[in-house]
Amino acid sequence: MEAHGICLHIRHSDLTVKEFMAVPSDPVQSSKYLAIEGMRLLRKNWDGEPLRSIGIRAIKLQPYAPECQLSFFDDREKIIKADILERSVDKIRDRYGSKAVVRAALE
């Protein structure tokens, strides 16, 4: 599946809720890029008040389309390698559980 939109859910300490949505320039297939886009949305919209919870979710999901169009500025080999890595990690998690492989840090 690939996401054609991202939604950020913010709950403040007084339990008020705000949601922000964005459409990435390219469909998002990787959890890493979903998190990066979510953090970008948070930095853009957070007013600095204390938060109770944050949620990021993929919206406008569609079946994965490997024949996507790349721009001249994309590094095609890097994108293909990242896609293969993400699918391999998903297979490991399916077989051994969601905590078999975890991300150490988000850049």
N, C-alpha and C positions, 0 to 999 in steps of 0.2 A: 504494500500500500504506500501511497505517497500523499502528503498533505499539501493542499493548495492554499492553506490558511493556518494561522496560529492564533490561539487565544490565551491571554494571560489573565488569571483570576487572582485578585488581591483582596485579602480580608484584613481590615485594620483592627487594632486592639479594642475598639468600641463596637466591633462586629459589623461595621458597614462594609459593603462589598463593591468593588469596581472591577469591570472587565474591559480589556483592551484587545483589539484584534488587528492583525496585519496580514497582508498578502505578500509572501516572499517573491523575489524576482524569478526564482526557479522553484519548482515543486521540491519539498523537503522529504527525503527518504530516510535520513540518518538521525538517530537520537541525538548525536553530537550537534548537528546543525539545528535541530529543533530547540535544544537547550541554548545554543548561541543566539538564535533569533528571539527566544523568550527573554533572555537576559538583556538584549538590546531594547526590547519593548519595556522591560522593567526600568532600565536606566532612563529611558525617555519619559516615562509617565509617573514614576514614583515621586511623591512629594516630600519624602523624608520622614514621614510619621511612622511610629512603631507599627510593625505588621504582626498579625497573628498567624497568617498562612499565605502561601503563594502556590499557585498551580499553573502549569503550562500544559496545554493540550493541542493536539493536531485536529484541525477541522477541515471540512471540504475534502474528505478522503476519497481517493479514486484508486483503481487498480494500478499497480506499478507499470509504467510504460518505458521499457529500456531504450526505445528509439527516440529519446528526447533530443531536442535541438540544442547544441552548445554554441556559445559565442566564440569569437576569435580570441578572446582573452582567457578562456577557460583552459586549464591544463587537463586535457582529456585523459591522459594516463593516470594522473593523480586522482581524478574523479572515479575512474574505473577501479583503481586499487582500493580506494575508500569504500566503494560499494561492495566489493568482494569481501573486505574485512568485516563490514557491518553484517553482511549475510552469514559469514562464518561464525561470528559472535552470537548471532541469533540462533543458529543451529546448536551451538554449545549450550546456550541457555535453555533451549527447548529440551535438550537431552538431560542436562544435569541440574537444572533449576535456575531461577533468575539471578541468584547470587554467585553463580559459578565464575562469572567474569564481571567485574565492576570497574568503573572508570575511577582512576586515582585522583585526577584533578581535571577541572574544566578550564581551558585556556580562554 
